[in-house]
Amino acid sequence: MPEFVIDGPVSGAAAVCEPILRSLPDWFGIEVALVNYLVEIDALPTFMARRADQILGFITLKQHNPFSAEIFVMGCAPQHHRQGIGRALLRQAEAWLAGQGVEYLQVKTLGPSHPDEGYAHTRAFYTAMGFVPLEELPQIWDAANPCLIMVKRL
């Protein structure tokens, strides 16, 4: 039995997700981007991992059409990394999406042409969870931050 539970999907979760995003400055250190994430989180379905009243991590989804959705943002407090929280959040989100008839899930992350150890770990996580790289596009964010789109069939 895991030492945490997954709640959701809920909306209006920005206030409880913000401390987690702020605890991950290597991924969410650009203030204007962080604020944009928070605005969107409030309106999108979010799953949260918690232990009692403590939020350990979350995943927020954005559905683009009846067949595809995206991991809009996902984060886990650094002290809780490598404890199965991200895997559990993603599995719960995938099951919910599949129940909605969604067939494909995508995630955008920093591409491998930009060397970054943290994002190498991020890509490894998504690969281990069954995602495959689709395309790296420098024009989505900017040339200094090439966007890798990874996809998975649910």
C-alpha angles and dihedrals in degrees: 000000000000120000090235140046131223117230126190167307093267133156129217092047100136095105093057094040096050097076090053093050090048090051089060104059093157088065103025104027098122104093098206090051092047091052090049090052090052094050091051095043090061091060100038134075110268132186119204132199112215142174108205103313096337117104109218100178145335145204125208122198134204119197113211099185137339091286106040141045137173136222093242095187136343131184141167125194108259094239088059099049118127094023098108095261096120091047092050092047092049094047092050091048092048092050091050093048092048088052088055090054095255111152104183134044124192135187130193119215139156109292125241093246086076107065110226123147094208093053090045086061090047092053090046090054093052092045090052088051092056103266120138128200113259104177142333112227121186093189097065095072107357140292092270090054108041112196117227114201112208122188140195132188111229 
